[in-house]
Amino acid sequence: MTQEFHVSSLVVLTQPMLRHRLAEQIAALEGAEVHAVSEEGKLVVTLEGESQQPIMAAIDAIQAMPGVLSAALIYHQFDELDKQCEDMS
């Protein structure tokens, strides 16, 4: 049995005055982490999940937040994890 692990990175452009509030809201999403916030309102965000669906749902949620101007997917990778190997470790 295999299980997937997905990692994506985004650059989120926000209204500069709302950048810190939006960073907190994004960080509260499951699997999300905010790595940087610039004075201009740019956020560097990573998303992790067990499939592509929660990643896309998080991107949709970010794009729908008031004050978010855009969310650009920069990188996406997934790996298949062998469930038997995980159980042995």
C-alpha positions as CSV (number, residue, x, y, z in Angstrom):
1,M,0.0,0.0,0.0
2,T,1.4,3.4,-0.9
3,Q,0.7,6.8,0.5
4,E,1.5,10.1,-1.1
5,F,3.1,13.2,0.5
6,H,2.7,16.5,-1.3
7,V,4.7,19.7,-0.8
8,S,4.0,23.0,-2.5
9,S,5.3,26.5,-2.2
10,L,3.5,29.8,-3.0
11,V,4.2,33.4,-3.2
12,V,1.2,35.3,-1.9
13,L,0.8,39.0,-2.7
14,T,-1.3,40.9,-0.2
15,Q,-2.4,44.4,0.6
16,P,0.7,45.6,2.5
17,M,-1.3,46.9,5.5
18,L,-3.0,43.5,5.9
19,R,0.2,41.3,5.5
20,H,0.6,40.3,9.2
21,R,-3.1,39.5,9.7
22,L,-3.1,37.4,6.5
23,A,0.1,35.6,7.5
24,E,-1.6,34.5,10.7
25,Q,-4.7,33.4,8.9
26,I,-2.7,31.4,6.3
27,A,-0.5,29.8,9.0
28,A,-3.7,28.6,10.8
29,L,-4.6,26.5,7.7
30,E,-3.8,22.8,8.2
31,G,-0.5,22.0,6.6
32,A,0.5,25.6,6.0
33,E,3.5,27.5,7.1
34,V,4.5,31.1,6.4
35,H,8.3,31.4,6.0
36,A,8.7,35.1,5.2
37,V,6.6,38.3,5.1
38,S,8.0,41.4,3.3
39,E,7.0,45.0,3.9
40,E,5.6,45.1,0.3
41,G,3.1,42.4,1.3
42,K,4.7,39.3,-0.2
43,L,4.5,36.1,1.7
44,V,6.4,32.9,1.2
45,V,4.2,29.9,2.1
46,T,4.6,26.2,2.0
47,L,1.7,23.7,2.0
48,E,1.9,20.0,2.9
49,G,-0.7,17.3,2.5
50,E,-1.4,13.7,1.8
51,S,-2.8,14.4,-1.6
52,Q,-3.2,17.2,-4.2
53,Q,-6.8,17.9,-3.0
54,P,-6.0,19.5,0.4
55,I,-3.2,21.6,-1.3
56,M,-5.7,22.9,-3.9
57,A,-8.3,23.6,-1.2
58,A,-5.7,25.6,0.8
59,I,-4.8,27.6,-2.3
60,D,-8.4,28.3,-3.0
61,A,-8.9,29.4,0.6
62,I,-5.9,31.7,0.5
63,Q,-7.1,33.3,-2.7
64,A,-10.5,33.9,-1.2
65,M,-9.1,35.8,1.8
66,P,-10.0,39.5,1.8
67,G,-6.7,41.4,1.2
68,V,-5.0,38.7,-0.9
69,L,-4.3,40.0,-4.3
70,S,-2.8,36.8,-5.8
71,A,-1.4,33.4,-4.8
72,A,1.1,32.0,-7.3
73,L,2.1,28.3,-7.1
74,I,5.9,28.3,-7.5
75,Y,6.7,24.6,-6.8
76,H,4.9,21.3,-6.3
77,Q,6.3,17.9,-5.6
78,F,5.0,14.6,-4.3
79,D,6.5,11.3,-3.3
80,E,4.9,8.0,-2.8
81,L,5.7,6.5,0.6
82,D,5.7,2.8,1.0
83,K,3.3,2.0,3.9
84,Q,5.2,-1.2,4.8
85,C,8.5,0.7,5.1
86,E,6.9,3.3,7.4
87,D,5.4,0.7,9.7
88,M,8.8,-1.0,10.1
89,S,10.6,2.2,11.2
